[in-house]
């Protein structure tokens, strides 16, 4: 019997670093891939992140209180319900979330995420994304602060020393690419994240359950869809 032909599955994950559903989606897509591998589907997965600007009105030069920001945006009662709901959804995935701390524009984190891919490909980028999510959601840190991202950059191997990481983060390298990525998402009509583009043909929006992704993977594996 001839060996099964390995089919590539290229997934572009459009997401923002302060989007809780993006962290959930990040976790669920990896669970789906683990399931596909456990079922020995003849697939080769290739993942890459693309930037999205969830809230263009957030300042970039200073951080603001998350609780005050969301209470003003959604109303105190609705925010209270949202906080409890998200805490449960995160717990269901083995994650934790806090609305303590501050928030600002996410440009800095997107530059680092892109740099991680340039240096170490998918593996390094995924580790860097996970580190940034953990800092923001679980630890309540300001990921718009260079000093918060420096240890993430070094621990994930993007830079060899804190000095190198700090100098790069304080610069502007990657800004043109970031702006182009945000514009590309707008032109593609992406209005909510996470958004998963599979093989540049199929789009899945939101933090869907892993089994939905698995069904798509199985259909590609079986040749039902390309």
N, C-alpha and C positions, 0 to 999 in steps of 0.2 A: 504494500500500500504506500502510495506516495505521501510524503510529509505534507501537512497542511500549509498552505501559503500564508505567511505572516502578513497581515494587513495593517497599515499604519492608521492610527487615529490621532489626528492633530487637534488639540483642544486649546483654543484661546479663551482665557478667562478674563473678561472685563470686570474690574472690581475697584472699589475704593477701600483704603485702609481703615476708615472709621465706620464702615458699613457692617453692622452686626450680622446681617443676612449673608454678607460675603464671607465672613469667617465660618458661618454654618455651612455655606455652600462649598467652601474650600475643604472642610472636613468630610462632607458627604461625597464629593466627587472622588476623594481619595479612598473612601470606603468602597465606593462602586468599583474603582479600579482594582482594589484588593480582591473583591468578589470575582471580578472577571478573570483575574489571574488564578484564583483558586479553582475556578471552573475550567481552567486551561483553554480559554478562548484564544485562538491564534491571532492575537492582536499586539501591536507595538504602540504604546501610548507615548505621546509627546505633548507636554503641557507648557504653556507660556502665559504669563500675565500681561494684560494691557491696562493702561490707566483710565480712570474715570473720576470726574469731579462731582461728588455727590451734592455738595452745597457750595456753590460759587460765592455765596455771601459771607462765608466764614473769613475772618481776617487771616493773613499770613504772617504778619509781623508781631502778633501777640496772641496769647492763649486766653480763652474765655471759659467760664465755668460750664461744664456739661449740663449739670442739673438746671442751672438758670436758663441756659440756651434752649433746652428741650421743653422745660416748663413754659417758657414764653412762646415757643413754636406750637406746641400741641395742647397747652392748657395743663394745669397742675393735675387734675383728676385723670385725664387721658394718659399723661406721662406716667402717673403712678401705676395704672393698669399695664402700660407698655413695659415698664421696668420689671414688673412681676412676671409678665408673659415671657419676656426675653430671658430672664433668669432661669425659668423652667425649660425653655427650648435649649438653652446652652447646657444645662445640667443633663438633659436627655442625650446630648452628644458627648458627655464627659468633659465639658468645658465650663469655664466660669466667666462671669461678666460683672463689672462694676460701673456705675454711672458717677462715681466719684472722680475727681480730677478735672482736667481741662481738655479743650479741643481747639484745633485751628486747622487751616488749610493743609492738605496732605501732600503737597508737591514734593517736599523733602523725602518722604518715604517712597514715593513713586520713583524718584531718581535713583535711590538706593536699590530698589527692587530691580530696575532695569540694569543697573550696573552689575548686580549679582548674576544676571543671566549672561552678560558679556564676559564675566570672569570665569564662571563655573557652570554655565548652562542651566538646564532645568533643575537639577538636584540642588544646586546652591540657591537658585531663585526660590524654590519652594521652602527651603529652610529659612531663608531670609523673610519671606512673607509670613511664615508661621511665627517667627520671632517678633516681628512687628505687631501682628495681631495680639500676641500674648502680652506684649508691653502695654498696648492700648486698652484692650478689653479686660484682661485678667488683673493687671497691675495698676490700671488707671493712670498710666504715664502719658506725658505729652509727646507724641511722636513727631511733632513739629519742632522739637528741641534737638539741636545737634547732639548735645551731650547724652540724650536718651538713645539716639540711634548709633552712636559710636560703638558701644559694646556689642550691639547686635551685629554691626558690620564686621567687627573683629572676630567675634565668636563663630560667625557663619563663614569666615574665611574670605570675605570680600576684600578685606584689606589686611595687611600683615601686622600693622601697629595702630594704636589709637591715634597717633599723630597723623598718620597717612589718612585715616578715615575722617578725622576732624577737618583736615585741610580740604579734602575733596568735598565733603558735605557743605562746607562754607563757601565753596565755589559755585559755578554755574553750569558745569558740564552736565549734559543730559537734559537741559531745559528745553531746547528746541524739539528734541524727541518727545518729551513729555507733552508739550503743547500740541504737537502733531498727533499724538495718540489720543488726547482728549477730543481734538477736532474730528478725528477719524470715527470715534464712538458716536459723536453727534451726527455726523454725516450718515452713519449706518442706521440711524434711527433708534439707537439704544437709549431708552429713557429710564431704565431701572437696572440695578445690579444686585446680585451677580448675573452676568450673562455669559453663557457658554456657547461658543461657536465651534462646531465639530466638523472637521474636514472642509471648512469654509463653505458648508452647505446647510447644515442643520443648526438651529438655534434653540437653546433651552434657557428660559428666563427664571430666575429665582432659586432659592435654596431647596431644590426638589429632593425627595427621598432617594437614596442610593439606587433602589430597585428600578426607578424610572431610567436612570442612566444605564444600568445594566441591560435593560430591555433594548435600548438603542444599540449598545455594544454588541448584543447577541444578533440583532438584525443585520448589522454590518458584517459580523463574523459569518453569518449564514448567506450573505450575498443578497439579502432582501432589499437593502439600500446600499448605495456606494459610500 
